[in-house]
Amino acid sequence: MEHLTINILGVSGAHRKARNSSFMVQEALRSAEKVKGVETQFIELADFKIEYCRHCNKCIFSHDDTNRKHGGNCIIKDDMQKIYPLLEEADGIIFGSPVYVSNVSGRMKTFMDRLRPLAFKGTFGFKVGGAVSVALLAFGGQEVTNNIILGAFHILEGITVSGMATGGAGYSGPPLGPRGADDDGKNIAVKDDPYAMTSAMMVGRKVAETAKVIKYGIHALGAEFNDLCSVYHFPLKPEEWKRWNINLI
Ligand SMILES: Cc1cc2nc3c(=O)[nH]c(=O)nc-3n(C[C@H](O)[C@H](O)[C@H](O)COP(=O)(O)O)c2cc1C
């Protein structure tokens, strides 16, 4: 069988670089790399300037735009333009966020909103996404945060996997790390949380293995893959509307 490279991208949405959330994502990537054929890349959103989505709707294809001329791209020319190609190239994505008031960080949310153009392009249809998160407390909202990430990727037409429970879940506070008020920004307590490390490892493995199966499946289908629906929100080809009896949009 022809050898295919499986690309897994890790994205940390923390404001603090090289801390707990970033360590969790990288732990998942280290695990992904153990799957034969996998190559990984890691980015910190804190290195990029990302504006809010303006809801201009320019990223939505018009229904008769079968040449994909007018949609699928974001008109905001900021650092997201550097990240979009990485997402296009990735077969699997591991999203990591600190828990902020039982939710993702504002940075991660802004990033996820800006993924909307790719949904209209069908970018994520056969890509795999997993989630990891870190809170101060052992039960500080990791589960809900992971589900928010997975829900977002799901609605963007991606294929979500868990690995373990809802994904990777770690904590950075006592008894393993400092109390919030004593957190001087140097500690990576999550390293010493066995549940965090195990769950991150399982997310990395699951994302990589699922992405590998899908990529080889697409390869095996060959030209027949092009008959599959490219964008479920807005089927691009009018003949598809007829075949699938779509009257709604
Ligand atoms: C605005 C804000 C909100 C937070 N909300 C929570 C929370 O809801 N639950 C919790 O356990 N920790 C909460 N934390 C603590 C962080 O989740 C925790 O310090 C985590 O380790 C941060 O990730 P980092 O080390 O990658 O920066 C909050 C921190 C900030 C700054």
The ligand as an ORCA input file, in Angstrom:
! r2SCAN-3c Opt
* xyz 0 1
  C     -10.704     34.618     33.416
  C     -10.363     33.304     34.040
  C     -11.373     32.420     34.328
  C     -11.079     31.182     34.900
  N     -12.117     30.322     35.138
  C     -11.848     29.117     35.717
  C     -12.910     28.195     35.965
  O     -14.071     28.416     35.617
  N     -12.613     27.030     36.601
  C     -11.325     26.730     37.018
  O     -11.122     25.695     37.633
  N     -10.291     27.567     36.701
  C     -10.512     28.726     36.078
  N      -9.468     29.585     35.756
  C      -8.076     29.122     35.984
  C      -7.425     28.552     34.726
  O      -8.282     27.661     34.052
  C      -6.137     27.787     35.066
  O      -5.234     28.664     35.726
  C      -5.447     27.156     33.866
  O      -4.306     26.453     34.301
  C      -5.003     28.204     32.850
  O      -4.364     27.584     31.753
  P      -2.832     27.913     31.383
  O      -2.000     27.438     32.549
  O      -2.576     27.172     30.134
  O      -2.735     29.388     31.205
  C      -9.731     30.832     35.208
  C      -8.709     31.737     34.900
  C      -9.019     32.954     34.322
  C      -7.906     33.913     33.999
*
